[in-house]
Every structure is written in C-alpha cells, then in structure tokens.
Amino acid sequence: MSHSNLDNLVRIGKLKAEPPAEEEFQGLLRSGLRRLDDAGRDELSLESRFDLAYNASHALALAALRFRGYRSGSRYLVFQCLQHTIDLPNEQWRVLDQAHRKRNLAEL
C-alpha cells in the first residue's frame, strides 16, 4: 500500500510521521475491541451504545494509523485516513465520518 497520500498530509501539517509503537497499538486495539463488545450490551441506553461504538471505531482507526507510522490530533481525519491505512472503501469510512458529525452535534 502506498503511503503517498498520508505523506502529503504530513507535508501540509495535518498528520505527523512517527514510528509505530507496539505497546500503543496493542492498547488501542484492546480498548477498541472492549468498547465494541460493550456497545452490544442490550441493557445500556442507545446513547451509551452509540458512544461506545463511536469510541471503539475511533480507537481502531487510530490503531491502524499508528500501525502505519502516523499520528493525528484530529478525530475526523483518523476516519478519513482509513482509505489509506486499511483500504476501507469511501462509502464505509464516510459512515464513520457521519457518526463523528452526529456525535459532535449531540455534544452541543
């Protein structure tokens, strides 16, 4: 997989190139999977389940970005980079981007 698009984001200051850290990657993976599992608990409210699923998806997307050797301080950009980190089709990462927007509106 070419990293040229991610490198372009580094050049314009949207991402930082940073060597992957196995411990950080594993921690993000554990956190994402645990939250995803918790999001499936029927006894929780829909709002809590959405929050858990959203944060799980963010942790897993950030893990993919860190695995490739990049870091972002922008939550929405982590989702948009999924097309370059794991070859996620546009229509799929856009669902996560939309969830990010809904989360932001809910927190106003």
BELCOR-V921217 format. One record per pair of residues at least 4 apart in sequence whose ideal C-beta (glycine too) atoms are under 8 Angstrom apart, sorted by the first residue. I is the first residue (numbers start at 0). GAP is how many residues later the second one is. If there is no record, write none. Layout:
BEGIN
((I & GAP) (I & GAP))
END
This chain:
BEGIN
((0 & 83) (0 & 86) (2 & 4) (2 & 65) (2 & 66) (2 & 81) (3 & 4) (4 & 4) (4 & 79) (5 & 4) (5 & 9) (5 & 62) (5 & 64) (5 & 75) (5 & 78) (5 & 79) (6 & 4) (6 & 10) (7 & 4) (8 & 5) (8 & 6) (8 & 61) (8 & 68) (8 & 72) (9 & 4) (9 & 5) (9 & 6) (9 & 7) (9 & 60) (13 & 58) (13 & 60) (13 & 63) (14 & 50) (14 & 55) (14 & 56) (14 & 57) (14 & 62) (14 & 66) (15 & 54) (15 & 55) (15 & 56) (16 & 52) (16 & 53) (17 & 48) (17 & 51) (17 & 52) (17 & 53) (18 & 50) (19 & 4) (19 & 5) (19 & 46) (19 & 47) (19 & 48) (19 & 49) (20 & 4) (20 & 45) (21 & 4) (22 & 4) (23 & 4) (23 & 42) (24 & 4) (24 & 38) (24 & 41) (24 & 42) (25 & 4) (26 & 4) (27 & 4) (27 & 31) (27 & 32) (27 & 34) (27 & 35) (27 & 38) (28 & 4) (28 & 30) (28 & 31) (28 & 34) (29 & 4) (30 & 4) (30 & 25) (30 & 28) (31 & 4) (31 & 24) (31 & 25) (31 & 26) (31 & 27) (31 & 28) (31 & 31) (32 & 4) (32 & 23) (32 & 27) (33 & 4) (33 & 22) (34 & 4) (34 & 17) (34 & 18) (34 & 20) (34 & 21) (34 & 24) (35 & 4) (35 & 16) (35 & 17) (35 & 20) (35 & 21) (35 & 24) (37 & 6) (37 & 14) (38 & 5) (38 & 10) (38 & 11) (38 & 13) (38 & 14) (38 & 17) (39 & 9) (40 & 8) (43 & 4) (43 & 5) (43 & 8) (44 & 4) (45 & 4) (46 & 4) (46 & 59) (47 & 4) (48 & 4) (49 & 4) (49 & 49) (49 & 53) (50 & 4) (50 & 52) (51 & 4) (52 & 4) (52 & 46) (53 & 4) (53 & 45) (53 & 46) (53 & 49) (54 & 4) (55 & 4) (56 & 4) (56 & 22) (56 & 39) (56 & 42) (57 & 4) (57 & 17) (57 & 20) (57 & 21) (57 & 42) (58 & 4) (59 & 4) (60 & 4) (60 & 17) (60 & 18) (60 & 20) (60 & 21) (60 & 24) (60 & 35) (61 & 4) (61 & 10) (61 & 16) (62 & 4) (63 & 4) (63 & 17) (63 & 18) (63 & 21) (63 & 22) (64 & 5) (64 & 6) (64 & 7) (64 & 13) (64 & 16) (64 & 20) (65 & 4) (65 & 5) (66 & 18) (67 & 16) (67 & 17) (69 & 11) (69 & 15) (71 & 5) (71 & 6) (71 & 9) (73 & 4) (74 & 4) (74 & 25) (75 & 4) (75 & 21) (75 & 24) (76 & 4) (77 & 4) (78 & 14) (78 & 17) (78 & 18) (78 & 21) (79 & 13) (79 & 17) (80 & 4) (81 & 4) (81 & 6) (81 & 10) (81 & 11) (81 & 14) (82 & 4) (82 & 5) (82 & 6) (82 & 7) (82 & 10) (87 & 4) (87 & 5) (88 & 4) (89 & 4) (90 & 4) (91 & 4) (92 & 4) (93 & 4) (94 & 4) (95 & 4) (96 & 4) (97 & 4) (98 & 4) (99 & 4) (100 & 4) (101 & 4) (102 & 4) (103 & 4))
END
